[in-house]
Amino acid sequence: MLQKITVQCQYEGDQKPNHNWGSLLHGVLMDALPGEVAEALHEDGLKPYSQYVLATGEGQLEWTIGLWDSYFAPHLIQAVMPLTGIELKQKGLVMDVTGIQRNSLTDSDFLGRFFATAAPCRRYEIEFLTPCTHKQDGTYALFPTPELIVRNLSKRYSAFVQDISLDDPEAMKQVARNIRMVRYSLRTGVFYLENTKITGYMGRITVVVSGPDQLARLAGALLSFAEYSGIGIKTALGMGGVRIKEIP
C-alpha cells in the first residue's frame, strides 16, 4: 500500500522554515520510533520511506512523509499520527501541529491507473520541490536526465512491486530511451547536511514517453511512484521531494 502523511505545523518567532529542516524532522521521526525500528532504518540499503519539508508561510511549514513498505509503515504511522507538537532542539523552538492528513492507495488501485486504462498518459510534469541530485562519476549531478531518474526509481519500484523487477539493466535502458525531456525550468538548490553542502537542482521538467503502450504504462507508474519514494539521494533526509502531474 502507498501512503502519504502531511503534517501542518506553525510556531512563534522570526526563524524562516526551509527545506533543510527536513534533516531535523528526520531526527524527530527516528526519536519517536521504537529503538529497534529506528536502528533497522539506520542500516545501509534502500529506505522504505521519503520525507521533506516545505515552507507554507511565516512560521508555518508542511512536513510530508511518503510510505511504500508494508513492514515499516505501521511503525512510522503510529509515531507520526498522534503528534500534537514537535520540538526542534537545534532551532530552540516548539512547533504546534495544526493538522495531519493521511492518504492511502492500494497497490491495485495505483497500478490500475496505468495498466487498466484504455490509453496511457504520455506526458508528465515533474516538480522538484527540494534539492535533488544523483551521484554520477564521483560528483553530484546538476541536471536531471531520464537515465538517472529511471535508474534511481527502478530499485525502489522493484521493492514495492516485488513480482515485477526492473533491475535488468536492459529493461531500464529501454524505459529511459523512451522518455524525452521537452521542457525545463530549473535552478540550483543547496541542501545542508551536518558539515556537508550538497548542491543539486530544483524546479520543473516536462517529459514525453514514446514507444509501445505497455512501455508507456510502465514509465507512467514508475514516474508517479516518485511522489512516495522521492528521486535521487538522501530522500529519507529531506532531499528529492517531488510532485508528479499527468498532462493530458
ZAGURO-279948 format. One record per atom (N, C-alpha, C): residue in one letter; y, z, x. Coordinates in steps of 0.2 Angstrom, whole numbers, padded with zeros to 4 digits, always signed. Example, Ala and Ser with C-alpha at 12.3 -4.5 7.8 and 13.67 -1.06 7.14 Angstrom:
2
A-0028+0039+0066A-0022+0039+0062A-0016+0039+0066S-0011+0035+0064S-0005+0036+0068S+0000+0039+0064
//
This chain:
248
M-0006+0000+0004M+0000+0000+0000M+0006+0000+0004L+0011-0004+0003L+0018-0004+0006L+0022+0001+0002Q+0026+0005+0006Q+0031+0009+0003Q+0037+0009+0007K+0042+0011+0003K+0049+0011+0007K+0052+0018+0004I+0055+0022+0008I+0059+0028+0006I+0066+0027+0008T+0070+0028+0004T+0078+0028+0005T+0081+0034+0004V+0084+0037+0009V+0087+0044+0009V+0094+0043+0009Q+0098+0046+0004Q+0105+0046+0005Q+0108+0052+0007C+0112+0052+0012C+0115+0059+0015C+0122+0058+0015Q+0125+0064+0015Q+0133+0065+0016Q+0134+0072+0020Y+0140+0072+0023Y+0141+0078+0027Y+0149+0078+0028E+0151+0084+0030E+0158+0085+0031E+0160+0084+0038G+0166+0082+0040G+0168+0081+0047G+0170+0074+0048D+0172+0073+0055D+0175+0066+0056D+0170+0062+0061Q+0164+0064+0062Q+0159+0060+0065Q+0157+0054+0061K+0157+0049+0064K+0156+0042+0061K+0148+0041+0062P+0144+0040+0057P+0137+0039+0057P+0136+0031+0060N+0131+0030+0063N+0129+0023+0066N+0122+0023+0067H+0120+0017+0068H+0113+0015+0069H+0109+0019+0074N+0113+0022+0079N+0110+0026+0085N+0107+0032+0082W+0110+0035+0076W+0107+0041+0074W+0100+0040+0072G+0097+0034+0072G+0090+0033+0070G+0086+0037+0074S+0087+0038+0081S+0083+0041+0085S+0083+0049+0084L+0089+0051+0081L+0090+0058+0080L+0085+0060+0073L+0086+0055+0069L+0082+0056+0062L+0074+0055+0064H+0073+0052+0069H+0065+0051+0071H+0063+0058+0073G+0067+0062+0077G+0066+0068+0079G+0065+0073+0073V+0069+0072+0068V+0069+0077+0062V+0062+0075+0058L+0060+0069+0058L+0054+0067+0055L+0048+0070+0058M+0048+0070+0065M+0042+0072+0069M+0042+0080+0068D+0048+0083+0068D+0048+0091+0067D+0045+0093+0060A+0046+0088+0055A+0044+0090+0048A+0037+0089+0047L+0033+0085+0052L+0026+0084+0051L+0022+0089+0054P+0016+0090+0051P+0011+0094+0054P+0010+0093+0062G+0009+0097+0066G+0009+0096+0073G+0004+0091+0075E-0002+0091+0072E-0007+0086+0074E-0006+0079+0072V-0002+0078+0067V+0000+0072+0064V+0006+0069+0069A+0010+0073+0070A+0016+0071+0075A+0013+0069+0082E+0008+0073+0084E+0005+0072+0091E+0002+0065+0091A-0002+0063+0085A-0005+0057+0085A+0000+0051+0084L+0005+0052+0081L+0011+0047+0081L+0014+0046+0087H+0014+0051+0092H+0017+0050+0098H+0013+0046+0103E+0007+0045+0101E+0002+0042+0106E+0004+0034+0106D+0002+0031+0112D+0004+0024+0113D+0000+0020+0108G+0003+0014+0106G+0000+0010+0101G+0004+0008+0096L+0002+0004+0091L+0006+0002+0085L+0008+0008+0081K+0014+0009+0079K+0017+0014+0075K+0016+0012+0068P+0013+0016+0063P+0012+0014+0056P+0018+0015+0052Y+0024+0014+0054Y+0030+0015+0050Y+0036+0013+0054S+0041+0012+0051S+0048+0010+0054S+0053+0014+0051Q+0059+0015+0054Q+0064+0019+0051Q+0071+0017+0054Y+0076+0017+0050Y+0083+0015+0053Y+0088+0018+0049V+0094+0019+0052V+0100+0022+0049V+0105+0017+0048L+0109+0017+0042L+0115+0013+0041L+0120+0017+0038A+0126+0016+0041A+0132+0020+0038A+0134+0017+0032T+0135+0021+0027T+0137+0018+0020T+0144+0020+0018G+0148+0024+0022G+0154+0026+0021G+0156+0032+0026E+0162+0035+0025E+0164+0040+0029E+0160+0046+0027G+0157+0049+0032G+0152+0055+0031G+0146+0053+0027Q+0144+0047+0026Q+0139+0045+0022Q+0134+0040+0026L+0128+0041+0025L+0123+0037+0028L+0117+0036+0024E+0113+0031+0025E+0107+0029+0022E+0101+0029+0027W+0096+0032+0026W+0090+0033+0030W+0084+0029+0027T+0082+0024+0030T+0076+0020+0027T+0070+0021+0031I+0064+0022+0028I+0058+0023+0031I+0053+0018+0028G+0050+0013+0032G+0045+0009+0029G+0038+0011+0031L+0033+0011+0026L+0027+0013+0027L+0022+0008+0026W+0016+0007+0030W+0011+0002+0028W+0004+0004+0031D+0003+0011+0032D-0003+0013+0034D-0005+0018+0029S-0012+0018+0027S-0014+0022+0021S-0016+0029+0024Y-0017+0030+0030Y-0019+0037+0033Y-0012+0041+0034F-0007+0039+0037F-0001+0042+0039F+0004+0043+0034A+0004+0038+0029A+0009+0038+0024A+0009+0044+0020P+0004+0047+0017P+0005+0053+0013P+0008+0059+0017H+0007+0059+0024H+0010+0065+0028H+0017+0063+0028L+0019+0057+0029L+0026+0056+0030L+0030+0057+0023I+0027+0055+0018I+0030+0055+0011I+0031+0063+0010Q+0026+0067+0011Q+0026+0074+0010Q+0031+0077+0014A+0033+0075+0020A+0038+0078+0024A+0045+0076+0022V+0046+0070+0019V+0052+0067+0018V+0055+0069+0010M+0050+0068+0006M+0052+0068-0001M+0055+0075-0003P+0053+0081-0001P+0056+0087-0003P+0063+0089+0000L+0065+0085+0005L+0071+0086+0009L+0077+0087+0004T+0081+0093+0005T+0087+0094+0002T+0093+0094+0007G+0091+0095+0013G+0096+0095+0019G+0093+0093+0025I+0097+0090+0030I+0095+0088+0036I+0099+0091+0042E+0097+0094+0046E+0101+0097+0052E+0100+0092+0058L+0106+0090+0060L+0106+0086+0066L+0109+0091+0072K+0105+0094+0076K+0107+0099+0080K+0111+0096+0086Q+0110+0089+0088Q+0113+0086+0093Q+0120+0085+0091K+0122+0084+0085K+0128+0082+0082K+0132+0089+0079G+0128+0094+0079G+0131+0100+0077G+0133+0100+0069L+0129+0097+0065L+0131+0096+0058L+0124+0096+0054V+0126+0098+0047V+0120+0098+0042V+0122+0094+0037M+0118+0089+0035M+0119+0084+0030M+0116+0086+0024D+0119+0085+0018D+0116+0086+0012D+0112+0080+0010V+0106+0080+0007V+0103+0075+0004V+0105+0074-0003T+0108+0068-0005T+0111+0067-0011T+0106+0063-0016G+0101+0060-0013G+0097+0056-0017G+0091+0053-0012I+0085+0053-0015I+0079+0050-0012I+0076+0045-0017Q+0075+0039-0015Q+0071+0034-0019Q+0065+0032-0015R+0059+0031-0018R+0053+0029-0015R+0050+0023-0020N+0049+0018-0016N+0047+0012-0020N+0040+0010-0017S+0035+0008-0021S+0028+0006-0019S+0026+0000-0021L+0022-0004-0017L+0020-0010-0019L+0013-0011-0017T+0008-0012-0021T+0001-0013-0019T+0000-0019-0015D-0005-0019-0011D-0007-0024-0007D-0008-0031-0011S-0011-0030-0016S-0012-0036-0020S-0006-0039-0023D-0001-0034-0025D+0005-0037-0028D+0009-0040-0023F+0009-0037-0017F+0013-0040-0011F+0010-0047-0010L+0004-0047-0008L+0001-0054-0006L+0001-0059-0012G+0001-0057-0018G+0001-0061-0024G+0008-0065-0024R+0013-0062-0022R+0020-0065-0022R+0019-0072-0018F+0015-0072-0013F+0015-0078-0008F+0009-0082-0010F+0003-0079-0011F-0003-0083-0012F-0005-0085-0019A-0002-0082-0024A-0004-0083-0031A+0002-0087-0034T+0006-0090-0031T+0012-0094-0034T+0010-0101-0034A+0013-0105-0038A+0012-0112-0039A+0015-0116-0032A+0020-0114-0030A+0023-0117-0024A+0026-0112-0019P+0025-0112-0013P+0028-0107-0008P+0035-0108-0007C+0038-0102-0006C+0045-0102-0003C+0045-0105+0004R+0050-0109+0005R+0050-0112+0012R+0057-0110+0016R+0061-0106+0013R+0067-0105+0016R+0069-0097+0016Y+0070-0094+0021Y+0071-0087+0021Y+0077-0085+0025E+0081-0080+0023E+0086-0077+0027E+0084-0070+0030I+0085-0069+0036I+0083-0063+0040I+0089-0060+0042E+0091-0054+0040E+0096-0050+0042E+0094-0044+0046F+0097-0044+0052F+0095-0039+0057F+0100-0033+0056L+0098-0028+0053L+0103-0023+0051L+0105-0018+0057T+0100-0017+0062T+0101-0013+0068T+0099-0017+0074P+0101-0015+0080P+0099-0019+0085P+0092-0021+0086C+0090-0027+0087C+0084-0030+0088C+0083-0033+0095T+0077-0032+0098T+0076-0036+0104T+0068-0036+0105H+0066-0040+0110H+0059-0041+0112H+0059-0040+0120K+0054-0038+0122K+0053-0038+0130K+0050-0045+0131Q+0054-0048+0136Q+0052-0055+0137Q+0053-0056+0145D+0048-0057+0149D+0048-0058+0156D+0052-0053+0159G+0050-0046+0157G+0053-0040+0160G+0060-0039+0158T+0063-0043+0154T+0070-0041+0151T+0070-0041+0144Y+0076-0039+0141Y+0077-0039+0134Y+0080-0045+0131A+0077-0048+0126A+0079-0055+0123A+0085-0054+0120L+0090-0058+0121L+0097-0058+0117L+0097-0063+0111F+0092-0066+0110F+0092-0071+0105F+0085-0071+0102P+0084-0072+0095P+0078-0072+0092P+0075-0079+0092T+0068-0080+0093T+0065-0086+0092T+0059-0085+0087P+0057-0090+0084P+0051-0090+0079P+0045-0087+0083E+0044-0089+0089E+0038-0087+0093E+0039-0079+0094L+0044-0077+0096L+0045-0069+0097L+0044-0065+0091I+0047-0068+0085I+0046-0064+0079I+0039-0064+0077V+0036-0070+0077V+0029-0071+0074V+0024-0067+0079R+0025-0067+0085R+0020-0063+0090R+0021-0056+0088N+0027-0053+0087N+0028-0046+0086N+0025-0044+0079L+0026-0048+0074L+0024-0046+0067L+0017-0047+0066S+0014-0051+0070S+0007-0053+0068S+0002-0047+0070K+0003-0043+0075K-0001-0037+0076K-0001-0032+0071R+0006-0031+0068R+0006-0026+0063R+0004-0028+0057Y+0005-0035+0055Y+0002-0038+0049Y-0005-0038+0049S-0008-0039+0055S-0016-0039+0055S-0019-0032+0054A-0015-0027+0056A-0017-0020+0055A-0016-0018+0047F-0011-0021+0044F-0010-0020+0037F-0016-0024+0033V-0016-0030+0034V-0021-0034+0030V-0027-0035+0035Q-0032-0030+0035Q-0037-0029+0040Q-0042-0035+0040D-0043-0038+0034D-0048-0043+0034D-0045-0050+0036I-0039-0050+0037I-0036-0057+0039I-0032-0055+0046S-0035-0058+0052S-0032-0056+0058S-0028-0062+0060L-0022-0060+0063L-0018-0066+0066L-0017-0065+0074D-0022-0061+0077D-0022-0060+0084D-0024-0066+0088D-0027-0072+0084D-0028-0078+0088D-0022-0081+0090P-0021-0082+0097P-0015-0085+0099P-0014-0092+0096E-0019-0096+0095E-0018-0102+0092E-0015-0102+0085A-0018-0097+0081A-0015-0096+0075A-0008-0094+0075M-0006-0090+0079M+0001-0088+0080M+0005-0094+0082K+0003-0098+0086K+0007-0103+0089K+0008-0108+0083Q+0003-0109+0079Q+0004-0114+0073Q+0009-0112+0068V+0009-0105+0067V+0014-0102+0062V+0021-0103+0065A+0021-0101+0071A+0028-0101+0074A+0031-0108+0075R+0026-0113+0076R+0028-0120+0077R+0031-0123+0070N+0029-0120+0065N+0032-0122+0058N+0037-0118+0055I+0040-0114+0059I+0046-0110+0057I+0052-0112+0062R+0057-0115+0058R+0063-0118+0062R+0069-0114+0060M+0073-0112+0065M+0079-0109+0063M+0085-0114+0062V+0088-0114+0056V+0093-0119+0054V+0100-0116+0054R+0101-0110+0054R+0107-0107+0054R+0107-0100+0057Y+0112-0098+0060Y+0113-0091+0063Y+0120-0088+0064S+0121-0082+0063S+0127-0079+0064S+0125-0072+0067L+0125-0072+0074L+0123-0066+0077L+0128-0063+0082R+0127-0057+0084R+0131-0054+0089R+0127-0049+0093T+0129-0047+0099T+0125-0042+0102T+0126-0035+0099G+0121-0031+0100G+0121-0024+0097G+0118-0020+0102V+0120-0014+0103V+0118-0009+0108V+0115-0003+0105F+0109-0001+0107F+0106+0005+0105F+0105+0009+0111Y+0107+0016+0110Y+0107+0021+0115Y+0101+0025+0113L+0097+0026+0118L+0091+0030+0118L+0090+0035+0124E+0092+0041+0123E+0092+0046+0128E+0097+0043+0134N+0094+0042+0140N+0098+0039+0145N+0098+0032+0146T+0095+0028+0141T+0094+0021+0141T+0098+0017+0136K+0101+0012+0138K+0105+0007+0134K+0101+0001+0133I+0100-0001+0127I+0096-0007+0126I+0100-0012+0122T+0102-0017+0125T+0106-0022+0122T+0101-0028+0118G+0103-0029+0112G+0099-0034+0108G+0104-0038+0104Y+0102-0040+0098Y+0106-0044+0093Y+0106-0041+0086M+0111-0042+0083M+0112-0041+0076M+0115-0047+0072G+0114-0047+0065G+0117-0052+0061G+0112-0056+0057R+0113-0062+0056R+0108-0066+0051R+0106-0072+0054I+0100-0074+0052I+0097-0081+0054I+0094-0083+0047T+0094-0090+0047T+0090-0093+0041T+0085-0098+0044V+0079-0097+0042V+0073-0101+0044V+0070-0105+0039V+0067-0111+0040V+0064-0115+0036V+0057-0116+0038V+0052-0116+0034V+0045-0116+0035V+0042-0123+0033S+0039-0126+0038S+0036-0133+0036S+0029-0132+0036G+0025-0138+0036G+0018-0138+0036G+0015-0137+0030P+0008-0136+0029P+0004-0136+0023P+0006-0130+0019D+0005-0130+0012D+0007-0124+0008D+0004-0118+0010Q-0003-0118+0012Q-0006-0112+0014Q-0003-0109+0020L+0000-0113+0025L+0003-0110+0031L+0010-0107+0029A+0013-0110+0024A+0020-0108+0022A+0019-0101+0018R+0013-0101+0014R+0012-0094+0011R+0011-0089+0016L+0007-0090+0021L+0006-0085+0026L+0012-0083+0030A+0016-0088+0032A+0023-0087+0035A+0027-0083+0031G+0027-0084+0024G+0032-0080+0020G+0029-0073+0019A+0023-0072+0019A+0020-0065+0019A+0022-0061+0025L+0021-0065+0031L+0022-0062+0037L+0029-0060+0038L+0034-0064+0037L+0041-0063+0037L+0043-0057+0033S+0041-0057+0026S+0043-0052+0021S+0040-0045+0023F+0034-0045+0026F+0031-0039+0029F+0036-0035+0033A+0041-0039+0037A+0045-0036+0041A+0050-0031+0038E+0051-0031+0032E+0055-0026+0028E+0052-0019+0029Y+0046-0019+0030Y+0042-0012+0030Y+0041-0011+0038S+0039-0015+0042S+0037-0014+0049S+0043-0015+0054G+0048-0018+0052G+0054-0019+0057G+0051-0025+0061I+0056-0027+0065I+0055-0033+0070I+0057-0030+0077G+0053-0032+0082G+0054-0030+0089G+0052-0024+0091I+0055-0021+0096I+0053-0015+0100I+0057-0009+0096K+0054-0003+0097K+0057+0003+0095K+0059+0004+0088T+0055+0001+0084T+0056+0001+0077T+0055+0008+0074A+0051+0012+0077A+0050+0019+0074A+0056+0023+0076L+0060+0021+0081L+0066+0025+0083L+0072+0023+0080G+0072+0017+0076G+0079+0015+0073G+0081+0008+0075M+0077+0005+0079M+0079-0002+0080M+0075-0007+0076G+0078-0013+0075G+0074-0019+0072G+0074-0018+0064G+0078-0014+0061G+0078-0014+0054G+0080-0020+0051V+0077-0023+0046V+0079-0030+0043V+0078-0030+0036R+0082-0035+0033R+0081-0037+0026R+0079-0044+0026I+0074-0046+0021I+0072-0052+0021I+0074-0055+0014K+0077-0061+0014K+0079-0064+0007K+0076-0071+0006E+0072-0072+0001E+0069-0078-0001E+0075-0083-0003I+0076-0089-0001I+0081-0093-0003I+0078-0099-0007P+0079-0100-0013P+0076-0105-0017P+0078-0112-0015
//
